[in-house]
Amino acid sequence: MKRVAILGATGSIGRQAIEIVAAHPELELCALQSGSTPLDELAAQHAVEHAQVGGDPVHLLERSVPDIVLNAVVGFAGVRATLWALEQGVTLALANKESLVAAGGLALAAQERGGGLLLPVDSEHSALHQCLEGRNRESIAGLVLTASGGPFRGRTAEELEDVTAEQALAHPTWRMGPKITVDSATLANKGLELIEAHWLFALPYDAIEVVVHPSSIVHSLVRFRDGALLAHMGLPDMRVPISYALTYPARAATPVPQLPLEGLTLAFEAVDDETFPLLGLARAAGERGGTVPCAYNAANEVAVASFLEGRLAFADIASVVDETLARVDGAPARDLDDLVAADDEARRLAARRRQPA
């Protein structure tokens, strides 16, 4: 029996993870956490003793003593839980990509000390993990992350000047929370995934590509030095990577239907870097290193929140991030306090562009 703690339990990933745990007797739900949504009913329904709304999730984890932590917290708020799980040697099912974006070096050092498993839950990184497992790393030529292109694929920068939050939240293939959905529309989400892939798979940024794949059937690909590509394919359903992480290495059954191959066509396109500059800004931030990726994430969080509040135009999200990165020094973080300070500074700089409510 493995005890599972779910952080971000009322979000899209958290709700699906609860379904996965309930369907597998070898898994036991031991803790639930949400940012602000009450959990009394959900905890009672699943007989969960430890539940917490808001606050530091580490307190909940220390009380509940999990074997697996599913971190589906949104944004920088998930960093502390990631570092705790890795330091303690607890298996971490990571859906909070911002943890590695902001704290990649600190996180990997914590994992080395703790010795636990780090299993990515993002569909792209889960796909890469599966394609790379057991492979000789010297045989790897590069990684390919696929992007759906979001709801604005094919539009020009001029056509995006007046888009609304409602339009940005209408994702064509995935059903996600508002922040990650807007990130998908700007391609910031793919930028965050690019930085996360660098830390997860220890490859340089110039060995990680991004292509647009509108149907979201191919979740990622690996290029090998002999010219071969290995692709991970399936219907776009987050229950697959969630189940993979929670039941690893068993690869348990899910209710997700098999992908029909008859009539299947796969189309790929280049990213329009001019219209969607946040991907390029993420790559540049990752290459600068230090706390620059942390600043990228912080500025983007502030800008997206301002857009959803109607205080910033969609087209200005990228310019807020760009201006913030130009003003930070990006010094490496020696510890979590340094990281928090860098995050705070970037948020302060980014907030200057918000319009009055």
C-alpha positions in Angstrom: 0.0 0.0 0.0 1.4 3.4 -1.0 0.2 6.5 0.7 -0.5 9.4 -1.7 -0.7 13.1 -0.8 -2.3 15.3 -3.4 -1.4 19.0 -3.4 -3.7 21.1 -5.6 -6.5 18.6 -5.0 -9.4 20.6 -6.4 -7.7 21.6 -9.7 -7.9 19.6 -12.9 -4.9 17.4 -12.2 -5.8 16.9 -8.6 -9.4 15.8 -9.3 -8.2 13.3 -11.9 -5.5 12.0 -9.6 -8.2 11.3 -6.9 -10.1 9.2 -9.4 -6.9 7.3 -10.2 -6.1 6.6 -6.5 -9.7 5.5 -5.9 -9.5 3.0 -8.8 -6.4 1.3 -7.4 -6.5 -0.6 -4.1 -2.7 -0.5 -3.8 -3.0 3.3 -3.4 -4.3 5.1 -0.4 -5.2 8.8 -0.3 -3.6 10.1 2.9 -3.7 13.9 2.4 -5.4 16.6 0.4 -4.4 20.3 0.0 -6.0 23.2 -1.8 -5.2 26.8 -2.2 -8.6 28.2 -1.0 -11.3 25.7 -1.9 -12.9 23.9 1.2 -12.0 20.3 1.5 -14.3 19.0 4.2 -16.7 17.2 1.8 -13.9 15.8 -0.4 -11.9 14.5 2.6 -15.0 12.9 4.1 -15.9 11.2 0.8 -12.5 9.6 0.6 -11.9 9.1 4.3 -8.8 11.3 4.3 -7.6 12.2 7.7 -5.2 15.0 6.7 -6.6 18.0 4.8 -5.4 21.6 4.6 -6.7 24.7 2.9 -4.0 27.3 2.2 -0.8 27.6 4.2 2.5 25.9 3.7 1.9 22.4 2.2 5.0 21.1 3.9 3.2 21.2 7.3 0.6 18.8 5.8 3.2 16.5 4.3 5.1 16.2 7.6 1.9 15.2 9.4 0.6 12.8 6.8 3.9 10.9 6.0 3.2 10.1 2.4 5.0 7.6 0.1 4.1 9.6 -3.0 3.5 13.4 -3.3 1.6 14.6 -6.3 2.4 18.3 -6.6 -0.2 19.9 -8.7 0.0 23.3 -7.0 -0.1 26.2 -9.5 3.0 28.4 -9.8 5.9 29.2 -7.6 3.8 28.3 -4.5 4.7 24.6 -5.3 8.4 25.0 -4.8 8.6 24.3 -1.1 6.7 21.0 -1.4 8.9 19.9 -4.3 12.1 20.6 -2.3 10.7 18.8 0.8 9.7 15.7 -1.1 13.0 15.4 -2.9 15.0 16.1 0.3 13.0 13.4 2.2 13.4 10.8 -0.6 9.7 10.6 -1.1 8.5 9.8 -4.6 7.5 13.1 -6.3 4.9 13.0 -9.1 5.5 16.5 -10.4 2.8 18.5 -12.2 4.1 21.8 -10.9 6.6 22.6 -13.7 7.4 26.0 -12.0 9.3 24.1 -9.3 12.1 23.0 -11.7 11.9 26.2 -13.8 12.5 28.4 -10.7 14.5 26.0 -8.5 16.1 23.5 -10.9 19.6 23.5 -9.4 18.3 23.4 -5.8 15.8 20.7 -6.6 18.3 18.4 -8.2 20.7 18.8 -5.3 17.8 18.0 -2.9 17.1 14.8 -5.0 20.7 13.8 -4.9 20.7 14.0 -1.1 17.3 12.4 -0.7 17.6 9.7 -3.3 13.9 9.5 -4.2 12.1 9.2 -7.6 11.1 12.3 -9.6 8.4 11.4 -12.0 7.1 14.1 -14.3 3.3 14.4 -14.8 3.2 16.9 -17.6 2.2 14.9 -20.6 5.2 16.0 -22.6 7.8 15.2 -19.9 6.0 12.0 -19.0 6.3 11.0 -22.7 10.0 11.8 -22.7 10.6 9.9 -19.5 9.0 6.8 -21.0 10.9 7.1 -24.3 14.2 7.6 -22.5 13.9 5.0 -19.8 16.7 2.5 -20.0 18.4 4.3 -22.9 22.1 5.0 -23.1 22.2 8.8 -22.8 25.2 8.9 -25.2 22.8 7.7 -27.9 20.4 10.7 -27.5 20.8 13.5 -30.1 17.9 15.7 -28.8 14.4 16.1 -27.6 11.3 17.4 -29.3 8.5 18.9 -27.3 5.2 19.2 -29.1 2.8 22.2 -28.6 -0.8 22.3 -29.6 -0.5 25.9 -30.7 -3.3 26.9 -28.4 -6.5 28.8 -29.5 -4.6 31.4 -31.5 -2.5 29.3 -33.8 -2.1 30.9 -37.2 -3.0 34.4 -36.1 -0.7 37.4 -36.5 0.5 39.6 -33.7 -1.9 42.3 -34.9 -4.8 39.9 -34.6 -4.0 39.2 -31.0 -4.0 42.8 -29.8 -7.7 42.8 -28.7 -8.3 39.1 -27.6 -10.3 38.5 -24.5 -9.7 36.2 -21.5 -12.7 34.1 -22.7 -11.0 33.6 -26.0 -7.7 32.7 -24.5 -9.3 30.2 -22.2 -10.9 28.3 -25.1 -8.2 25.6 -25.6 -8.8 23.4 -28.6 -7.5 20.0 -27.2 -6.9 20.2 -23.4 -9.0 21.1 -20.5 -6.9 22.8 -17.9 -7.0 25.5 -15.2 -7.0 29.2 -16.3 -3.4 30.0 -15.7 -1.9 27.1 -17.7 -4.5 27.6 -20.4 -3.5 31.2 -20.9 0.2 30.0 -20.9 -0.7 27.6 -23.6 -2.3 30.5 -25.6 0.9 32.6 -25.3 3.3 29.5 -25.6 4.8 30.5 -22.2 3.7 27.0 -21.1 6.0 25.5 -23.7 8.8 27.8 -22.5 8.4 26.6 -19.0 8.4 23.0 -20.3 11.6 23.7 -22.2 13.4 24.8 -19.1 11.9 21.9 -17.1 13.1 19.4 -19.8 16.6 20.8 -19.5 16.7 20.0 -15.8 14.8 16.7 -15.9 16.9 15.2 -18.7 20.2 17.0 -18.4 20.4 18.1 -22.0 21.5 21.6 -23.2 19.0 23.9 -24.5 20.2 23.7 -28.1 19.3 20.0 -28.0 15.7 20.6 -27.1 13.3 21.6 -29.9 9.6 22.7 -29.9 7.2 22.1 -32.8 3.5 22.8 -33.2 1.4 19.7 -33.4 -2.3 20.8 -33.3 -3.9 17.4 -32.7 -1.9 16.7 -29.5 -1.6 13.0 -30.5 2.2 12.9 -30.3 3.1 14.1 -26.9 6.9 14.3 -27.4 9.7 12.7 -29.4 13.3 11.7 -28.8 16.0 12.0 -31.5 18.8 9.4 -31.5 22.2 9.8 -32.9 21.6 7.2 -35.6 18.8 9.3 -37.2 15.9 7.5 -35.6 13.0 9.2 -33.7 11.0 7.6 -31.0 7.5 9.1 -30.4 5.0 8.7 -27.5 1.5 8.8 -28.9 -2.0 8.6 -27.5 -5.3 10.5 -27.1 -4.8 13.8 -25.2 -6.0 12.7 -21.7 -4.1 13.6 -18.5 -5.2 10.5 -16.7 -2.5 8.6 -18.6 0.5 10.5 -17.3 -1.1 10.8 -13.8 -1.6 7.1 -13.6 1.9 6.4 -15.0 3.4 8.5 -12.2 1.2 7.2 -9.4 1.5 3.5 -10.3 5.1 3.4 -11.6 6.6 1.0 -12.6 3.4 -1.1 -12.9 1.8 1.0 -15.7 -1.8 0.3 -14.5 -4.9 0.2 -16.7 -6.9 3.4 -17.1 -10.3 4.0 -18.7 -8.7 6.0 -21.5 -9.6 4.5 -24.9 -6.9 3.3 -27.3 -5.9 5.6 -30.1 -7.5 4.5 -33.4 -4.9 4.4 -36.2 -7.3 4.2 -39.2 -7.2 7.5 -41.0 -4.7 9.0 -38.6 -2.6 11.8 -40.0 0.1 13.7 -38.0 0.9 17.3 -38.9 3.7 19.4 -37.5 4.5 23.1 -37.9 7.3 25.5 -37.0 6.6 27.8 -34.0 5.8 31.4 -35.0 8.4 33.1 -32.8 7.5 36.6 -33.8 3.8 36.2 -32.8 4.6 34.2 -29.7 7.8 35.6 -28.3 7.5 34.0 -24.8 9.0 30.7 -25.9 12.1 32.5 -27.2 12.3 34.5 -24.0 12.1 31.3 -21.9 15.0 29.8 -23.9 17.1 32.9 -23.4 16.3 32.9 -19.7 17.3 29.3 -19.4 20.6 29.9 -21.2 21.4 32.9 -18.9 20.8 30.6 -16.0 21.0 31.6 -12.3 17.7 33.0 -11.1 16.7 34.3 -14.5 14.3 31.4 -15.2 12.8 32.1 -11.7 12.2 35.7 -12.8 10.7 34.6 -16.1 8.2 32.5 -14.2 7.4 35.2 -11.7 6.9 37.9 -14.3 4.7 35.6 -16.3 2.5 34.7 -13.3 2.0 38.4 -12.5 1.3 39.3 -16.2 -1.2 36.4 -16.7 -3.0 37.3 -13.5 -3.3 40.9 -14.6 -4.6 39.8 -18.0 -7.3 37.6 -16.4 -8.3 40.5 -14.2 -8.7 42.8 -17.2 -5.7 44.9 -16.2 -3.3 44.0 -19.0 -3.8 43.3 -22.7 -3.0 39.8 -23.9 -0.3 41.2 -26.3 1.4 42.9 -23.3 2.1 39.7 -21.4 5.3 39.0 -23.3 6.5 42.6 -23.0 6.1 42.6 -19.2 8.2 39.4 -19.1 10.8 40.9 -21.5 11.1 44.1 -19.5 11.4 42.3 -16.2 14.2 40.0 -17.5 16.1 43.1 -18.7 16.1 44.5 -15.1 17.1 41.4 -13.0 20.7 40.5 -12.3 19.9 36.7 -12.2 22.5 35.8 -9.6 22.3 32.1 -8.7 20.3 31.1 -5.6 22.3 29.6 -2.8 19.2 28.5 -1.0 15.4 28.8 -0.9 15.6 32.3 0.8 17.6 33.6 -2.2 15.1 32.1 -4.6 12.2 33.7 -2.8 14.0 37.0 -2.9 14.5 36.7 -6.6 10.9 35.8 -7.1 9.7 38.7 -5.0 11.9 41.2 -7.0 10.7 40.0 -10.3 7.1 40.2 -9.2 7.6 43.8 -8.0 9.1 44.8 -11.4 6.4 43.0 -13.4 3.6 44.6 -11.3 4.6 48.1 -12.5 2.7 47.5 -15.8 -0.6 46.6 -14.3 -3.5 49.0 -14.9 -5.7 50.2 -12.0 -8.5 47.8 -11.2 
